[in-house]
Amino acid sequence: QVQLVESGGGLVQPGGSLRLSCAASGSAFSPTAMGWYRQAPGKERELVARITRSGSTNYADSVKGRFTISRDNAKNTVYLQMNSLNAEDTAVYYCQANYVGSTRDYWGQGTQVTVSS
């Protein structure tokens, strides 16, 4: 059974940085695509960044130039480096993955990111 385990969230001051990690396990295959989504209180879950197995990326406009997504295919792990954080980045961040031959989305349990002074 596929499992996504996130780590790296926490409390950071405005202008600070955090790095999130998400490790996928439970499949004989490497995810075709992995991504990070976030959900702030009272808002819908939104895409933050996504990366394919070949390394193609896309970002939400609100994080372009500040966040960088990367992945280690050998470890089935995706990372999100978040710089210049501001209060609007406060949310629960969820890791997401897709696998070849399946339309199912797999999700991690979420990790809280709070940007506050």
N, C-alpha and C positions, 0 to 999 in steps of 0.2 A: 504494500500500500504506500502510495506516494506521501511523503511528509516534507513540509517546508518549515524550517526552524530559523527564526529571525533573531538577531541580536544587535546591540549597539545604540538603542534609543536612550533617551535621558533628558535631563534638563540642561539647557545651554543659554548663555546670555546672547542678546542680539549682536549680530556680527560674528558670532562664533561658528564653529564647525563640528560636525558629527559624521561618523561613518557607520552606515548600516551594512549588515551582512545577512545573507540568507542561504542556507545550505539545503539542497534537495536530496532526498534519499528515497529508497523503496522502489526504484524502477531500474531495469537493466539498460535503459536508454538515457541519454543526456537530454534535458529539456530543449525543445526547438526554440522556445523564446521564454525569457524571464523578464519580469517587470516589477516595478514598485508603484503602488497606488497609495493614496492617503484619504482619510476621512476626518474632517473637522466636525466638532459638535454642531448639529443642526444642518449639516451640509451633506450632499451626496458624495459617494466615493469617486475619486477622480484619478486619472492616470498621471503619474509623475514622470516616469521614464521607463523605457522598454528596450531590450537588447535581444537580438537573435543569436543563434549559435555561431553565425559567421561574423558577428560583431556589429551589424547594422543597428543604429540607435535612433530613437526619437524621444523628444522631451516635450513636456508641457511648456507653453510660452512663459509661464510665471517662474520657471526654474532654469531656463536656458542661461548659460554663462555662469551659473552658480553651482549647479549640481552636475555630477558626472557619474554615469552608470558604467559598470564594467563587470566582466565575468571571467571565472576560471573554469573552463570546460572540464579540466581534469578532476576538479573538486566539485563539479556541479554546484558552484557557488556564485551568487551575484552580489555585487556591492553597490552601494550608493554613497558617494562622497558628497556631503552637503556643506557648502561654504556660504558665508555672508547670510547666515540665517536671520530671519526676522519673525515677528509675531505671527504673521500670516502663514508661516510654515508649521505652526503648531497643529498637530493632528496625530491620529494613529496611522502608522505606516504599515502597509500590508505587502508582503511578497506574493507574487503570482507566477505561475508557470504553466506552460502547455507542452504536450508531448505529441510526437508524430503519430498519426492515425487516430487521434482523439480530439474531439471539440471541447472536451471538458476543461474548465479552469480549475487549477489547484491553488489553494490559498494557505498562507501561513496564519498564525494566530494573532499577528499584529504586534507592533512595538510602539510605545508612546514616545513622541518627540514634543517637548515643550520648550518654547523659546520665550524667555522672560528674564527681566532684570530683577 
